[in-house]
Structure formats: C-alpha cells, structure tokens
C-alpha cells in the first residue's frame, strides 16, 4: 500500500512541477502547488507575487484559496497540499489554519523553509493543528527547475 501512495505522490508532484514551469514562463520563481482531497485535485496555483503585486501570492496560497472556494469551506481537513518547494512560514501557517492533513513537498528550502529547514512550524507544540509533512518528493526535479530559473536570471 505504501508504494501505491508514494507513486501517487510522485504523479501529483509532477503535476505541480508543470504549474511551477508556468510560473517560470511568467518570470516568477518556479513554484507550483496542488490541493488534493479524496483523490481529486480541488485547487492549484503557481507563484505570482511579482505579476499580482501581492507578497502573499505564493503557489500554496493560490492553491489553498482555490480549494477553499471549490469546497465553499476554508477547512480542508482531509486534504493534501503538494508543493514543489518547502513551504515558508506564511504558507505552512495557511495550511495549518486550513487544517490540511498532509503536506508533500519537493526541494528543501534552507533560506525560508518552515517544515524543518530554517524553522519547523509543523512540530510546534502550541499549534492548534498538526500537519504530517513529507519532504523530498521529486526533489531533484524541483531543484533543477529552480537552478535553471536562477541561472538564466544571472
């Protein structure tokens, strides 16, 4: 059973990577995100803070907003949030507030990651909700996309 779940996580992370490429095509840092509930994608997003002139327009926030709108409920209690880069404090905070069950991410982010790299807000004992976190899914593909993006900008 674990292998089936892992295969599905990889499949969904590949879909998030396509969204990350969409961000890169628009000059945004290539991060893509999906919200999945009961096996169905109910929200998706990609980074848009530059084009939206909005510091909160991260891929995860866009995906969570779309999922909450699709469900007409901000609580996404059995959902999994997929994201190509380890969520920052703002994004993991939003996932906690939405009561997301799982977060699956690709590349670790030592500069801003809040799921174990810089901070670990998912293990904060005073938090109102606990999120299961699985990092490193398709990490090399995620890192390579980020590396290509930043190398092209130098």
Residue pairs with C-beta under 8 A, 6 or more apart in sequence:
9 82
9 104
9 134
9 137
10 137
10 138
12 34
12 36
12 41
12 80
12 82
12 104
13 82
13 84
13 104
13 106
13 137
13 138
13 141
13 142
14 138
14 141
15 32
15 34
15 41
15 44
15 82
16 32
16 33
16 34
16 44
16 59
16 82
16 83
16 84
16 106
17 32
17 84
17 106
17 138
17 141
17 142
17 145
18 32
19 32
19 33
19 34
19 44
19 45
19 46
19 59
19 84
20 30
20 31
20 32
20 46
20 47
20 59
20 84
20 142
20 145
21 30
21 32
21 145
22 32
22 46
23 29
23 30
23 31
23 32
23 46
23 47
23 48
23 59
24 30
24 145
24 148
24 149
26 48
26 51
27 50
27 51
28 46
28 47
28 48
28 49
28 50
28 51
29 47
29 146
29 149
30 46
30 47
30 84
30 145
30 146
30 149
31 46
31 47
31 58
31 59
31 83
31 84
31 85
32 44
32 45
32 46
32 47
32 59
32 83
32 84
33 44
33 45
33 46
33 58
33 59
33 60
33 62
33 63
33 81
33 82
33 83
33 84
34 41
34 43
34 44
34 63
34 81
34 82
34 83
35 41
35 42
35 43
35 44
35 63
35 64
35 66
35 67
35 76
35 79
35 80
35 81
35 82
35 100
36 42
36 79
36 80
36 82
37 67
37 71
37 76
37 78
37 79
37 80
38 78
42 66
42 67
42 70
42 71
42 79
43 62
43 63
43 64
43 65
43 66
43 67
43 68
43 69
43 70
44 62
44 63
44 66
45 58
45 59
45 60
45 61
45 62
45 63
45 64
45 65
45 66
46 59
46 62
47 57
47 58
47 59
48 54
48 57
48 62
49 55
49 56
49 57
49 58
51 57
56 90
58 88
58 90
58 91
59 83
59 84
60 81
60 83
60 87
60 91
60 94
60 95
61 90
61 91
61 94
63 81
63 83
64 76
64 81
64 94
64 95
64 98
64 100
67 76
67 79
67 98
68 74
68 76
68 98
74 97
74 98
75 98
75 99
76 98
76 99
76 100
77 99
77 100
77 101
78 101
79 98
79 100
79 101
79 102
80 100
80 101
80 102
80 103
80 104
81 87
81 95
81 100
81 102
81 103
81 104
82 103
82 104
82 105
82 137
83 91
83 103
83 104
83 105
83 106
84 105
84 106
84 107
84 138
84 142
84 145
85 105
85 106
85 107
85 109
85 113
85 142
85 146
86 105
86 107
86 108
86 109
86 112
86 113
86 114
86 115
86 116
86 117
86 135
87 95
87 103
87 105
87 113
87 114
87 115
88 109
88 112
88 113
88 114
89 112
89 114
89 119
89 121
91 114
92 103
92 114
92 115
92 121
92 122
92 131
93 114
93 121
95 103
95 131
96 121
96 122
96 127
96 128
96 129
96 131
97 129
99 129
100 131
101 131
101 132
102 131
102 132
102 133
102 134
103 115
103 122
103 131
103 132
103 133
103 134
104 133
104 134
104 135
104 137
105 115
105 133
105 134
105 135
105 136
105 137
105 142
106 135
106 136
106 137
106 138
106 139
106 141
106 142
106 143
107 139
107 142
107 143
107 146
108 116
108 117
108 135
108 136
108 139
109 117
109 118
110 117
110 118
111 117
111 118
112 118
113 119
114 120
114 121
114 122
115 121
115 122
115 133
115 135
116 122
116 133
116 135
121 127
122 130
122 131
122 133
